[in-house]
Amino acid sequence: MNIFYNKEGVGDVLLVQHTVTRPEEVTTASYGDVTVIRNAETGEVAAINLFNASSYFTIDTIGKVDVTEEFVAQLQSAFSKNGAVVELDADFTPKFVVGHVLTKEKHPNADKLSVCTVDIGTETVQIVCGAPNIEAGQKVVVAKIGAVMPSGMVIRDAELRGVASTGMICSAKELALPDAPEEKGILVLGSNAVVGEAFN
């Protein structure tokens, strides 16, 4: 789940992205200041818009809002006040973590892609990576599913040239780190980086 707010650019609307669905597959229902957008086929909540958001709580953020237990509780209260029965499925774990590249193999259908298995602490995932400097044994930064990159791109499960990829191994430039090199290549961390820890 990702939450966004930009009063100057969008207006006093809090945008809650719950799951990914195509626009033609949704239904909407409004309850006062709350509009709930659902997948038309499954009924699963895809997104929620809370209008007049500043009348329910103070938001100092422009862009992505930190999802905390306290903020989710305030959101649930705002929904209830408007008669919207919605239970938010919030994940409070970090979305950018230290990963350890366990294996690297050539992609079967693309010369410049590698298929990597990466330990991210809580699980081992398969990630397709196009960086020329990726190697087994490296400690790297992994953007997990649901992470929002500085560019605004949301990381989702993907399939690249027929191979499943869960997450993204990041470069310094993609992370918008100061003095990031212009040349292509993932950010390689020191050997003392702890697998599974949040990368801030």
N, C-alpha and C positions, 0 to 999 in steps of 0.2 A: 504494500500500500504506500502510495506517495501523495503528499499534500502540497499544494502550491497556492501562493497568494501574491498578488501584485495589484494593489489598489489603484495606482496611477495608470497602469497599462490595461487592466481588465475591468476594474471597478471593485466594489466592496463584496467580492465573491470568493469564497474559499473553495478550491477545486480539489476534490478527493478522487484520486485514481485508485480503484480497488483491484480490478483485473483488466486484462487486455481483451477487447472484442472489436469487431468491425462495426463502423457506424450504421450500416444497413441492417444489422442484426439486433437492434436495441428497441426497447420500449421505455417510455418515461412516465413518471407519476409525480405530481407536485403536492406538497403538504406545507402550506404557509411559505416559509423562507427556504424550504428544502425541496430540491428536485432529485429524485432517485432514478438513475439510469440502469436498466437491467438487460442482460442478454435475453433476447426474445425467446430463444429456444429453451434455455435451461432455467431462466428466472434468477440466475446469479447476479448479484450486484456488480456492475462494471465501474460505475462512478457515482459520485454524489456532489451536487453543487449546493453550497450554503450561502444564500444571499443575505445582505446586511450583516456580514460576518462580524464586523467590529462592534455590533450591539450585543454580541454574546461573549466576546473575550477580546483582549488586546493582542494584536499581532504586529510585531516590529519588523518581521521578515519581509524581504522582497525576493520572490522566487520560491525555492523549496523550503518547506517548513519542517523543522525537526519533529519527528514522531516520537513523543514521550507518552508514558502511561497517563500522566496528568492531563496532557493535551487531548488524548483520545477520550478520557473521561469527560472533559468539557464538551467535546464534540457530541458524544452520546447524549449528554444533557440537552444540548441545543436541538438535536434531532427529536428527543422526547417532547420537548416544549412545543414542537410543531406537529406532533402526532405521527412522526415518521418512525416506524418500527424497523430499525436497521441495526444489525450487530456488526461492528467493524472487526475484521480479522487482522490485527496489527502484529507485525514482526519487529521486535525491538533490538534484534541482533545487528551488529555492524554490517554494512553493505560493502565496504572496502576492507579487505583483510590480507594478511600475509599468506602467500601460498608457497608450496615447495613443489617444483616440477619433478615428478618422479620418472616419467618417460617422455620421450619425444620420438615420433615416427613421421615419416613422409606421408603427406596426404595422398590417397590413391588416385585422386582426380584433379590435382592441382600442384604444379611444380613449386610454387612459392608459398605453399601453406604447410604447416606442421600440425599433427594431431598429438596433443599432450594430455597426460594424466597428471592432475595437480591435487595435492593434499592441501585442503584449506582448513584443517583442524577438525571440523565437525563431520566432514565427509571428503571423499575423493571424487573429483569431477573430471569430465573430459572437455577440453577446450581446444578449439581450432584457432591457431595463431599464425599470423602472417609476418611476424617480426623476424628479420634475418639473424638476430643475435640470440634467439631463444635456444636454450640447451637444458638437458636433464641435469638436475642437481642445483639449479638456481633457486634462490628465494626471490619471489616476485610479488607485485601487487595485483590482486584479483578483485575485479568488480563482480559481485554476485548478482544473481537474478533480482531485479527490482532496484538495483543501484541507479542513481541518476548522475550521469557524467556532467562535468562543468559545462559542456556544450548544450546540455538539456536532453541529450539522448538517454532513453531508459533502456537498461540492459534486460534482454528477454532471452528465453530459450530460442535457439536458432538451429538452422541446418545449413552448413556451408559446403556447397558442391557435394551434397549427399551424405555428409557426416554431421552427426549431432554435436552441438557445442553448447555448454552450460556455463555462462559467464564470460568474462573477458580478461585477458592478461594485459595490463596497462603500461603505456609509455608515460614518461614524465610530462610530455606535451599534452597527452590526453587528460592527464590529471591536473593540467594548468598549473604545474609547479613553476616557481620562479626560476629563470635561467635554464629552462628545459632546452636540451639540444634540438636542433632542427632536423638532424638526420634520423631516419627511421630506426626504431629499436625499442624494445621494452625496457622498463626501469628495473635494473638488477639491484637487489638489496644486499646488505652485508650478511655474512654467514650467521651473525648473532641475532638476526631477526627471528621472532618467535612465530611459528606457524599458527594461523588461526587468530592471531591478535589483530585488533582494529588498526588500520592504517589511516592516520589523520594528517 
